[in-house]
């Protein structure tokens, strides 16, 4: 992980007009929800349109019930979570297996349920699986992470143990965050949301809780060595970064840097390069506006000492799921970042040059389905699940 620096220090002078600071012919041409707001530096929003050469979409499975995550396995099968609490295997040929037993009870009201799933880095040897869920608790619920061992028949989880519980418990049904990503350091990075409701927002700026944070924990759930706030009185020792709104996408790039994508309000979805101990501003630094069209109370778009998003969307894409492409099937996509889009039902492809976005493409809009997650398989194909009552699992391969 590179040492932290102030992202704003790389910003170029903002041009006086919105369009002048950006691509002359951007992909996004709809008016922003907050037209008076200006980007902090060039290329921070409204990138130029990128175009792919071609691809083939194979629908591997249909009638999945609100799938939330897909995780390719070494043998070509895929783990899929369904929001109501089912964890399933889908074979490489598209056969949908019966639910795997052993998953704890989830609170699937609103945005809650069985959420992300990730293989242990040593899965080939120990068959260990990690998953996140909204855990019902006395007085409410919150995001929790558990681990278990997939039995040899691949029908049940054994030795299931909750290794992390986000605090505080809250009686709500929104903004659980909940992506899981193992870093090159072998540690597990866990994202959360700040639970959405106005009284909870302030917690994203406070270190004595897990709301609106990225956590870094060991595979057993303990705070990882080297975390930034372990010696600070009152601070949660698991916290790696703070000031996030609702992080439903997280991925490491080829250089080992962690990127997260979080939901904004009406305008202001953010792509953030996560740095140890950094503060990403919510709710006192943000782009966009409230859903009622009013300004976000107390917020500005650029506040000294807080990290700027590397890229933001206004209007929003409602991001969920992320994957940096590293395979051989699509050479021209190597290093590109793929992000699911819920609101306008597309898969976003971002062309990255260093830590900057230089192009954007929106794929599969003609299919009209909310894209919840995207992952790269060992075969170099991309696998996508759609957040629908009759959701689908897609396999994306080169066009023949």
C-alpha positions in Angstrom: 0.0 0.0 0.0 1.4 3.3 -1.0 1.8 6.0 1.7 -1.1 8.4 2.1 -1.1 11.8 0.4 -3.7 14.5 -0.1 -5.5 13.7 -3.3 -6.4 17.3 -3.8 -2.7 18.2 -4.1 -2.8 16.7 -7.6 -5.8 18.7 -8.7 -5.4 21.1 -11.6 -7.1 24.5 -11.6 -10.8 24.2 -12.1 -12.1 25.8 -15.3 -14.8 28.4 -14.9 -17.4 26.4 -16.8 -18.4 22.8 -16.0 -17.8 21.4 -19.5 -14.4 23.0 -19.9 -12.9 21.0 -17.0 -14.0 17.7 -18.5 -14.1 15.8 -21.8 -15.4 18.0 -24.7 -17.7 15.1 -25.7 -18.5 13.1 -22.6 -20.6 9.9 -22.4 -22.9 11.4 -19.8 -24.9 14.3 -21.3 -27.9 14.5 -18.9 -27.9 17.6 -16.8 -26.4 17.1 -13.3 -28.7 17.2 -10.3 -26.5 19.8 -8.7 -25.5 22.0 -11.7 -23.8 24.7 -9.7 -21.2 22.2 -8.3 -17.9 22.1 -10.0 -15.3 19.2 -10.0 -12.2 19.7 -8.0 -9.9 18.7 -10.9 -10.1 17.8 -14.5 -11.4 14.3 -15.4 -13.1 13.9 -12.0 -16.5 13.4 -13.7 -18.1 12.9 -17.1 -15.3 11.1 -18.9 -15.2 10.6 -22.6 -17.1 7.7 -24.1 -15.2 4.4 -24.5 -16.3 1.6 -26.8 -15.7 -2.1 -26.7 -14.9 -4.3 -29.7 -17.5 -6.9 -28.9 -18.6 -9.6 -26.5 -21.0 -12.5 -26.1 -23.5 -12.8 -23.3 -24.6 -16.2 -22.2 -27.4 -16.5 -19.6 -26.2 -19.3 -17.4 -29.1 -19.2 -15.0 -32.5 -17.6 -14.6 -35.1 -17.3 -11.8 -32.5 -16.5 -9.1 -34.3 -14.6 -6.3 -32.7 -11.2 -5.8 -29.1 -12.4 -6.1 -26.6 -10.1 -4.4 -23.2 -11.5 -5.1 -21.4 -14.0 -7.4 -18.0 -15.6 -6.6 -16.3 -17.9 -9.1 -14.7 -21.0 -7.7 -11.5 -22.7 -9.0 -13.5 -25.7 -10.5 -15.6 -23.4 -12.7 -18.7 -23.4 -10.5 -20.0 -20.2 -9.0 -21.3 -19.3 -5.6 -24.3 -17.0 -5.6 -26.0 -15.3 -2.7 -29.7 -14.6 -2.7 -30.9 -11.7 -0.5 -33.5 -13.7 1.5 -30.7 -15.9 2.9 -29.9 -18.6 0.3 -26.3 -19.5 -0.7 -26.3 -21.6 -3.9 -23.8 -23.1 -6.3 -24.4 -22.7 -10.0 -22.5 -25.1 -12.2 -20.4 -24.1 -15.2 -23.3 -25.5 -17.3 -25.9 -23.4 -15.5 -27.4 -26.0 -13.2 -28.7 -24.2 -10.1 -28.1 -26.3 -7.0 -30.3 -26.5 -3.8 -29.4 -23.9 -1.1 -26.3 -24.7 1.0 -27.3 -25.3 4.6 -25.6 -23.7 7.6 -26.2 -20.0 6.7 -27.4 -18.1 9.8 -30.7 -16.3 9.9 -30.6 -12.9 8.1 -32.8 -9.8 8.4 -33.9 -9.4 4.8 -36.1 -6.4 5.2 -35.4 -3.3 3.0 -31.8 -3.5 1.8 -30.8 -6.2 4.2 -30.3 -9.9 3.8 -27.5 -12.3 2.8 -25.1 -10.0 1.0 -21.5 -10.6 -0.2 -19.5 -13.8 -0.4 -15.8 -14.3 -0.8 -13.5 -17.3 -1.0 -10.6 -17.6 1.5 -7.3 -17.0 -0.2 -6.5 -20.5 0.8 -9.8 -22.0 -0.4 -8.2 -24.6 -2.5 -6.8 -26.2 0.7 -9.4 -25.4 3.4 -12.7 -24.7 1.5 -13.3 -21.7 3.7 -15.9 -19.2 2.7 -16.6 -15.7 4.1 -20.0 -14.0 3.8 -21.6 -10.8 5.0 -25.2 -10.4 6.1 -27.6 -8.1 8.0 -27.7 -9.9 11.3 -30.9 -9.6 13.4 -30.0 -8.5 16.9 -31.8 -7.4 20.0 -32.9 -3.8 19.3 -32.3 -4.0 15.5 -29.6 -5.3 13.2 -26.3 -4.5 11.6 -23.7 -5.8 9.2 -21.9 -9.0 10.3 -19.3 -11.2 8.7 -19.1 -14.9 9.2 -16.9 -17.8 7.9 -17.6 -21.4 7.4 -16.1 -24.5 5.7 -17.9 -25.9 2.6 -18.2 -29.6 3.1 -16.8 -32.0 0.5 -20.2 -32.6 -1.1 -20.6 -28.8 -1.4 -24.1 -28.9 0.2 -23.4 -27.4 3.7 -21.3 -25.0 5.6 -19.7 -26.4 8.7 -17.9 -24.7 11.6 -19.8 -21.5 10.9 -18.6 -18.6 13.1 -19.4 -14.9 13.1 -16.0 -13.1 13.1 -17.1 -9.5 12.9 -20.1 -7.5 14.1 -20.4 -3.9 13.0 -21.5 -1.6 15.9 -23.8 -0.1 16.9 -26.9 -2.1 16.4 -29.6 0.0 14.8 -33.3 -0.5 14.0 -33.3 0.3 10.3 -33.3 -1.4 6.9 -30.8 0.6 4.8 -27.2 1.1 4.0 -25.4 -2.0 5.1 -22.6 -1.6 2.7 -21.2 -5.1 3.0 -18.6 -5.8 0.3 -15.7 -8.2 1.2 -12.3 -8.1 -0.4 -9.1 -9.9 0.6 -6.0 -7.7 0.0 -2.5 -8.8 -1.1 -1.6 -8.5 2.6 -3.9 -11.5 3.3 -6.2 -9.2 5.4 -10.0 -9.0 4.9 -11.4 -5.6 4.0 -15.0 -5.1 5.0 -17.2 -2.1 3.9 -20.2 -0.7 5.7 -22.8 2.0 5.2 -23.8 4.6 7.7 -27.4 3.3 7.9 -28.9 6.2 5.9 -31.2 7.9 8.4 -30.3 11.5 9.3 -29.5 10.7 13.0 -27.0 8.0 11.9 -25.1 10.1 9.3 -22.8 11.7 11.8 -21.4 8.3 12.8 -19.5 8.2 9.5 -17.2 10.9 10.9 -16.7 9.4 14.3 -14.1 6.6 15.0 -15.9 5.0 17.9 -18.2 3.0 15.6 -18.1 0.9 12.4 -20.7 2.9 10.4 -19.6 4.4 7.1 -16.2 2.8 7.3 -13.8 0.4 5.6 -12.5 -2.1 8.1 -9.3 -4.2 7.9 -9.4 -7.4 9.9 -7.5 -10.7 10.0 -9.1 -13.9 8.6 -10.1 -14.7 12.1 -11.8 -11.3 12.6 -9.3 -9.5 14.9 -8.1 -5.9 14.1 -5.2 -6.2 11.7 -1.7 -5.1 12.7 -0.8 -1.7 11.3 -4.4 -0.3 11.4 -4.3 3.5 11.8 -6.3 4.1 15.0 -5.3 1.2 17.2 -3.7 3.5 19.8 -6.3 6.2 19.7 -8.5 6.3 22.8 -12.1 5.3 22.0 -11.5 4.5 18.3 -12.6 1.1 16.8 -9.4 -0.7 16.1 -10.7 -2.4 13.0 -11.2 0.9 11.1 -9.0 1.5 8.1 -10.8 4.6 6.6 -13.9 6.7 7.4 -16.4 9.2 6.0 -18.1 6.8 3.6 -21.9 6.8 2.9 -22.8 3.3 1.6 -20.0 1.2 0.1 -21.4 -1.6 -2.0 -18.4 -2.1 -4.3 -14.7 -2.8 -3.5 -11.9 -4.2 -5.5 -8.1 -4.3 -5.5 -6.2 -3.3 -8.7 -3.1 -4.9 -10.1 -0.8 -2.7 -8.0 -2.6 -3.8 -4.8 -4.5 -0.6 -4.2 -8.0 -0.7 -2.8 -10.8 1.1 -4.6 -14.3 1.5 -3.3 -17.5 2.8 -5.0 -20.2 4.2 -2.8 -23.7 5.4 -3.2 -24.3 9.2 -3.1 -27.6 10.9 -2.6 -29.2 12.4 -5.7 -26.0 12.9 -7.6 -22.6 12.2 -6.0 -21.8 8.5 -6.4 -18.1 8.2 -5.7 -15.1 6.1 -6.8 -12.5 6.4 -4.1 -8.9 5.2 -3.8 -8.8 4.1 -0.2 -5.8 5.2 1.8 -4.9 4.2 5.4 -6.5 6.5 7.9 -8.1 8.8 5.4 -11.4 10.5 5.6 -13.7 10.6 2.6 -16.0 13.3 3.9 -19.5 12.1 4.2 -21.7 13.8 5.3 -19.7 17.1 5.4 -18.1 16.8 2.0 -20.2 15.5 -0.8 -21.4 16.1 -4.3 -25.0 16.0 -5.3 -28.1 16.9 -3.3 -30.7 15.4 -1.1 -33.5 13.2 -2.7 -35.9 16.1 -2.0 -33.8 18.4 -4.2 -32.4 20.4 -1.3 -28.7 20.9 -0.6 -27.0 18.4 1.8 -27.1 20.2 5.1 -23.6 21.2 6.3 -21.8 19.8 3.2 -19.4 21.4 0.7 -17.8 19.7 -2.2 -14.2 20.4 -1.2 -13.0 20.6 2.4 -9.3 20.8 3.5 -8.0 17.7 5.0 -10.6 15.4 3.4 -10.0 13.1 0.4 -11.7 14.0 -3.0 -13.3 11.1 -5.0 -11.1 10.0 -7.9 -14.3 10.1 -9.9 -18.0 10.9 -9.3 -21.3 10.5 -11.1 -24.1 13.1 -11.2 -26.7 11.8 -12.1 -25.9 8.7 -10.2 -25.5 5.1 -11.4 -26.3 3.4 -8.1 -23.1 1.3 -8.0 -22.9 -2.2 -6.7 -20.1 -4.7 -7.2 -16.7 -4.0 -8.8 -13.9 -5.9 -10.6 -10.6 -4.8 -12.1 -10.1 -7.0 -15.2 -6.8 -8.9 -15.3 -7.6 -11.8 -17.6 -6.4 -12.8 -21.1 -9.8 -13.2 -22.7 -10.2 -9.5 -23.3 -6.7 -8.0 -23.7 -8.1 -4.4 -24.4 -10.0 -4.5 -21.1 -6.9 -5.3 -19.0 -6.8 -2.8 -16.1 -10.3 -1.6 -16.7 -12.7 -1.3 -13.7 -16.2 -2.8 -14.1 -19.0 -1.6 -11.8 -22.6 -2.8 -11.6 -25.3 -0.1 -12.1 -28.7 -0.5 -10.4 -30.5 2.7 -11.3 -30.3 2.8 -15.1 -29.6 -1.0 -15.4 -26.1 -1.2 -17.0 -22.6 -2.4 -16.4 -20.1 0.4 -16.2 -16.6 0.0 -17.7 -14.0 2.6 -16.6 -10.8 3.0 -18.5 -8.1 3.8 -16.0 -4.7 5.5 -16.5 -2.9 5.5 -13.2 -5.3 6.8 -10.6 -7.4 8.7 -13.1 -10.5 7.8 -15.2 -10.1 8.6 -18.8 -13.0 6.8 -20.4 -16.4 5.3 -19.5 -18.7 2.8 -21.3 -22.1 1.5 -20.3 -22.9 -2.0 -21.3 -26.1 -4.2 -21.5 -28.5 -1.3 -21.2 -30.7 -3.1 -23.8 -31.2 -6.0 -21.3 -33.1 -3.8 -18.8 -31.9 -5.5 -15.6 -30.4 -4.0 -12.4 -26.8 -5.3 -12.3 -25.8 -6.1 -8.7 -22.4 -7.7 -8.9 -19.6 -8.5 -11.4 -16.6 -10.8 -10.9 -13.8 -12.2 -13.1 -13.5 -16.0 -13.3 -10.4 -18.1 -13.6 -11.2 -18.5 -17.3 -11.0 -14.7 -17.9 -14.8 -14.4 -18.4 -16.8 -11.9 -16.5 -19.8 -13.1 -14.4 -22.7 -10.9 -13.6 -25.8 -11.2 -11.4 -28.9 -9.1 -11.8 -30.9 -7.8 -8.9 -34.4 -8.9 -10.0 -37.1 -11.0 -8.5 -36.2 -13.4 -11.3 -32.6 -12.6 -11.4 -30.1 -13.9 -13.9 -26.4 -15.0 -13.9 -24.6 -14.0 -17.1 -21.2 -15.1 -18.5 -19.4 -12.5 -20.7 -16.9 -13.9 -23.2 -15.2 -12.5 -26.3 -17.4 -12.3 -29.5 -16.6 -15.2 -31.8 
